[in-house]
Amino acid sequence: MKVLVVGRGWTGTKVFNEIKNRNIAVDLASSKESLAAVKFGKYDWVVNCAGVTGVPNVDACEDDPVNTMNGNAVFPVLLHREVEKTGARFMHWSSGCIYQGNIESVWAHPNFFGSIYSISKGISDRYLIDKAVVIRIRMPFSSKVEDKNIINKILKYSKNGALYNTGQNSMSDHDEAVRVSVDLLVENTVNGPYNLVNTGTLDMYEISKILNINDVRWRTTEEFLASTKCERSTCQIPSYTSMRPLKQAFDEALRKCYW
């Protein structure tokens, strides 16, 4: 088996290392390099981890809608079409932030359109849902101090501003999701959506207690919306069976990294 991982960011680097550590032949390419690499690499799988998330958060996508749409909606479709010509399988990392509320089916249509980010991810998700292995994660955390680790973000927000509780959310142990995604690849699993969120949910009040955040100001909905450029998804989505309980994974991440 030979695999091409597209995207040199947080997820792409971890997926590449996980595949490499399993002694599987793997290459890593940026989105710019990928279209040419696909044509000549003779790969069995292409895993797209490239995307525009916005720095430091999705508000930044509102300021750059063209790049966001090109990176999250247009590019995955173009890449898939090139991969399809070679006969290789395609895996695409999507997001659970295309949803709002309690979602009962992994095949549910996107229903959250409050941000350019969510709209752009929803377009490619819907196009690829039966053409690729579509991996969805939400509010990813890890056992390392990393900029995109939601635990790290929450601790910074609590010190520098205020927190906002939107309700119960599905969340993903990022490292676990990476491992399970590679398991699916090795198993040559069927196309379709895989929600690699841990079983169960947490809200921000519960998270603040777990993190021992005591002296923090809680924003009202009006205050939060006035301080941001777009809405945020709040959802509970069904979890893939291989994912651990959320509270167990969250506690383990804290013990390894913060406590």
C-alpha positions as CSV (number, residue, x, y, z in Angstrom):
1,M,0.0,0.0,0.0
2,K,1.1,3.5,-0.8
3,V,-0.5,6.6,0.7
4,L,-0.4,10.4,0.0
5,V,-1.4,12.7,2.8
6,V,-2.3,16.2,1.6
7,G,-1.8,19.1,4.1
8,R,1.2,19.9,6.2
9,G,-0.8,21.3,9.2
10,W,-1.8,20.0,12.6
11,T,-3.9,17.1,11.3
12,G,-1.9,16.3,8.2
13,T,1.4,16.0,10.0
14,K,-0.2,13.7,12.6
15,V,-1.8,11.5,10.0
16,F,1.4,11.2,8.1
17,N,3.4,10.2,11.2
18,E,0.8,7.7,12.2
19,I,0.9,6.0,8.8
20,K,4.7,6.1,8.7
21,N,4.9,4.6,12.2
22,R,2.9,1.6,10.9
23,N,5.5,1.0,8.3
24,I,3.2,1.9,5.4
25,A,4.7,3.8,2.4
26,V,3.5,7.4,2.7
27,D,4.3,10.8,1.2
28,L,3.3,14.2,2.5
29,A,2.4,17.1,0.2
30,S,0.9,20.6,0.5
31,S,-2.3,21.4,-1.3
32,K,-0.3,23.2,-4.0
33,E,1.9,20.1,-4.6
34,S,-0.9,17.6,-4.4
35,L,-2.5,17.7,-7.8
36,A,0.8,17.0,-9.6
37,A,1.7,14.4,-7.0
38,V,-1.5,12.5,-7.4
39,K,-1.0,12.1,-11.2
40,F,2.5,10.6,-10.9
41,G,2.6,8.9,-7.5
42,K,0.5,5.7,-8.2
43,Y,-1.1,5.9,-4.7
44,D,-3.7,3.5,-3.3
45,W,-5.1,6.1,-1.0
46,V,-5.1,9.9,-0.9
47,V,-5.9,11.5,2.4
48,N,-6.9,15.2,2.3
49,C,-6.2,17.0,5.6
50,A,-5.8,20.4,3.9
51,G,-8.2,23.1,4.8
52,V,-8.7,26.7,6.0
53,T,-9.7,27.0,9.6
54,G,-8.8,30.6,10.4
55,V,-6.2,31.9,12.9
56,P,-6.8,32.2,15.8
57,N,-10.3,31.0,15.1
58,V,-13.1,30.8,12.5
59,D,-13.7,34.6,12.7
60,A,-10.7,35.0,10.5
61,C,-12.5,33.1,7.7
62,E,-15.1,35.8,7.6
63,D,-12.4,38.2,6.5
64,D,-11.2,35.9,3.8
65,P,-14.2,34.2,2.3
66,V,-12.7,33.6,-1.1
67,N,-9.7,31.7,0.2
68,T,-12.0,29.9,2.7
69,M,-14.4,28.7,0.0
70,N,-11.5,27.7,-2.3
71,G,-9.7,25.8,0.4
72,N,-12.6,24.0,2.0
73,A,-15.2,23.6,-0.8
74,V,-13.5,23.9,-4.2
75,F,-10.1,22.2,-3.6
76,P,-11.4,19.0,-2.1
77,V,-13.7,18.4,-5.0
78,L,-11.0,19.1,-7.6
79,L,-8.6,16.9,-5.7
80,H,-11.1,14.1,-5.5
81,R,-11.7,14.3,-9.3
82,E,-8.0,13.9,-10.0
83,V,-7.7,11.0,-7.5
84,E,-10.7,9.3,-9.1
85,K,-9.0,9.2,-12.5
86,T,-6.1,7.2,-11.0
87,G,-8.3,4.6,-9.3
88,A,-7.1,5.4,-5.8
89,R,-9.4,5.6,-2.7
90,F,-10.0,9.0,-1.2
91,M,-10.3,10.1,2.5
92,H,-11.4,13.6,3.4
93,W,-11.2,15.3,6.8
94,S,-14.3,17.3,7.3
95,S,-16.0,18.9,10.4
96,G,-18.9,18.3,12.6
97,C,-19.4,22.1,12.7
98,I,-21.7,21.8,9.7
99,Y,-24.4,20.9,12.2
100,Q,-26.6,22.6,14.8
101,G,-28.6,20.8,17.5
102,N,-29.1,17.1,18.2
103,I,-28.3,15.2,15.0
104,E,-29.4,11.6,14.9
105,S,-27.9,10.3,11.7
106,V,-24.4,10.4,10.3
107,W,-26.0,10.9,6.8
108,A,-27.9,14.1,7.9
109,H,-27.7,17.1,5.6
110,P,-25.7,20.1,6.9
111,N,-28.1,22.4,8.8
112,F,-25.7,25.1,10.2
113,F,-24.9,28.1,8.0
114,G,-23.9,30.7,10.5
115,S,-20.3,31.0,9.3
116,I,-18.3,31.0,6.0
117,Y,-16.2,28.2,7.5
118,S,-19.2,25.9,8.2
119,I,-20.8,26.6,4.8
120,S,-17.6,25.8,3.0
121,K,-17.0,22.6,4.9
122,G,-20.6,21.6,4.4
123,I,-20.4,21.9,0.6
124,S,-17.4,19.5,0.2
125,D,-18.9,17.2,2.9
126,R,-22.1,16.9,1.0
127,Y,-20.4,16.3,-2.4
128,L,-18.0,13.7,-1.0
129,I,-20.3,11.9,1.4
130,D,-20.8,8.8,-0.8
131,K,-17.6,9.2,-2.9
132,A,-15.0,9.1,-0.2
133,V,-14.4,8.2,3.4
134,V,-15.4,11.4,5.1
135,I,-13.9,12.0,8.6
136,R,-15.6,14.5,10.9
137,I,-14.2,15.9,14.1
138,R,-15.4,18.6,16.5
139,M,-13.7,20.8,19.1
140,P,-10.5,18.7,19.0
141,F,-8.4,18.4,22.1
142,S,-5.1,16.5,22.7
143,S,-2.7,15.6,25.4
144,K,-0.1,18.2,24.2
145,V,0.1,22.0,24.5
146,E,-0.8,22.8,20.9
147,D,-2.3,26.0,19.4
148,K,-5.3,24.2,18.0
149,N,-6.0,22.1,21.1
150,I,-9.3,23.3,22.4
151,I,-8.1,22.9,26.0
152,N,-5.3,25.3,25.4
153,K,-7.7,27.8,23.7
154,I,-10.2,27.6,26.6
155,L,-7.4,28.2,29.2
156,K,-6.3,31.3,27.2
157,Y,-9.8,32.7,26.8
158,S,-10.5,32.3,30.5
159,K,-7.4,34.3,31.4
160,N,-7.6,37.0,28.8
161,G,-11.3,37.5,28.5
162,A,-14.5,35.5,29.2
163,L,-16.2,32.2,28.4
164,Y,-19.5,31.5,26.8
165,N,-21.6,28.4,27.3
166,T,-23.5,27.4,24.1
167,G,-24.8,24.1,25.4
168,Q,-23.8,20.4,25.0
169,N,-21.2,19.7,22.3
170,S,-19.6,16.6,20.8
171,M,-15.8,16.7,21.0
172,S,-12.9,14.8,19.5
173,D,-9.7,13.4,21.0
174,H,-7.6,14.5,18.1
175,D,-4.9,11.9,18.5
176,E,-7.4,9.1,18.9
177,A,-9.3,10.3,15.8
178,V,-6.1,10.2,13.8
179,R,-5.4,6.6,14.9
180,V,-9.0,5.5,14.2
181,S,-8.9,7.2,10.7
182,V,-5.7,5.2,9.9
183,D,-7.4,2.0,11.1
184,L,-10.2,2.7,8.7
185,L,-7.7,3.3,5.9
186,V,-5.9,0.0,6.6
187,E,-9.2,-1.9,6.8
188,N,-10.1,-0.4,3.4
189,T,-13.4,0.6,4.8
190,V,-16.4,1.6,2.7
191,N,-17.1,5.1,1.6
192,G,-19.4,7.3,3.8
193,P,-19.3,9.6,6.8
194,Y,-17.4,8.6,10.0
195,N,-18.0,10.9,13.0
196,L,-14.7,10.5,15.0
197,V,-16.1,12.3,18.1
198,N,-15.9,10.6,21.5
199,T,-19.1,9.2,22.9
200,G,-21.0,11.7,25.1
201,T,-21.0,15.5,25.3
202,L,-19.8,18.3,27.5
203,D,-20.8,22.0,27.9
204,M,-18.5,24.8,28.8
205,Y,-19.7,24.9,32.4
206,E,-18.6,21.3,32.8
207,I,-15.3,21.9,31.1
208,S,-14.5,24.9,33.3
209,K,-15.1,22.7,36.4
210,I,-12.9,20.0,35.0
211,L,-10.1,22.5,34.3
212,N,-10.6,24.2,37.7
213,I,-11.4,27.5,36.1
214,N,-13.0,29.5,38.9
215,D,-12.5,33.2,38.4
216,V,-14.0,33.8,35.0
217,R,-16.7,36.1,33.6
218,W,-19.4,34.4,31.6
219,R,-20.7,36.2,28.5
220,T,-24.3,36.4,27.6
221,T,-25.4,35.5,24.1
222,E,-25.7,39.1,23.2
223,E,-22.2,39.9,24.5
224,F,-20.7,36.9,22.7
225,L,-22.3,37.7,19.3
226,A,-21.3,41.4,19.7
227,S,-17.7,40.4,20.1
228,T,-17.4,37.9,17.2
229,K,-17.8,38.0,13.5
230,C,-19.9,34.8,13.1
231,E,-22.0,32.4,15.0
232,R,-20.7,29.1,16.4
233,S,-22.1,25.6,15.9
234,T,-23.4,23.8,18.9
235,C,-24.3,20.2,18.2
236,Q,-24.4,16.6,19.4
237,I,-23.6,14.1,16.6
238,P,-23.6,10.3,16.7
239,S,-20.1,8.9,17.4
240,Y,-18.3,6.1,15.5
241,T,-18.3,2.9,17.6
242,S,-14.5,2.8,18.0
243,M,-14.2,6.1,19.8
244,R,-13.9,6.1,23.6
245,P,-16.2,7.9,26.1
246,L,-15.5,11.6,26.0
247,K,-15.0,12.2,29.7
248,Q,-12.4,9.4,29.9
249,A,-10.5,10.8,26.9
250,F,-10.7,14.3,28.2
251,D,-9.4,13.3,31.7
252,E,-6.6,11.4,30.2
253,A,-5.5,14.3,28.0
254,L,-5.4,16.5,31.1
255,R,-3.4,14.1,33.1
256,K,-0.8,13.7,30.3
257,C,-0.5,17.4,29.6
258,Y,-1.7,19.8,32.2
259,W,-1.8,18.3,35.6
